[in-house]
């Protein structure tokens, strides 16, 4: 189905439900068996209490499927009782659109705005535009929009400078607030540490993330994985071509040494571009003069 699409747009909506599998299946259902839409992946995390869906499609059918799924989430998720390790401000926390094939960033921006308009009108949902779709410089960064989380959004939206781009200037009682926009591919990448001390993960996250002096294309926070008795540095790598995954792993190892802890594993949430993994594999294997053209799948897909 995907190969026959003339235009391919990716969408990676993040929903604030990672524990109730029945609810997650209902939220994902609008992406199944739809002409011009292909569900690629969805993953839930109980500690984060969050699900990340990866879907691609032609722009128009994808837009309709996203709005339908958002409606299900509005009905099923109540942020007033939501608890999880990941920062969040709404049932549909963030909805990024990523151009893949024959779709420009400008087109992705237009689709994000059209989708935001439809969803806000259908569900009385306040929606901010972020990243490439942002209407103001201070709204480009998702973390800035989300600051205060669900519990602080009512006060935030009461301020004139935080009037939503679409929808009412007040928090949806149960579904909160959503951010939507166009962006380039990012990698949701987490590195686990062999300690249960959250403050250590927090300290390391501050050292590696860009906002506090770390790597340019890295956003990070400390997260507690209670079921495993460990903590992790949870990150969004916003441009893997400029800040490689291996680079952040090695920096975390360096910072972890001062606390006498070790990296015990890592995980990728959702899908990841092949080049991001190949880049790190080449580094750790010490392969010289390697090219993506040497990857079998690259040649086959051509």
Order of alpha helices (4+ residues) and beta strands (2+ residues): beta-alpha-beta-beta-alpha-beta-alpha-beta-alpha-alpha-beta-beta-alpha-beta-beta-alpha-beta-alpha-alpha
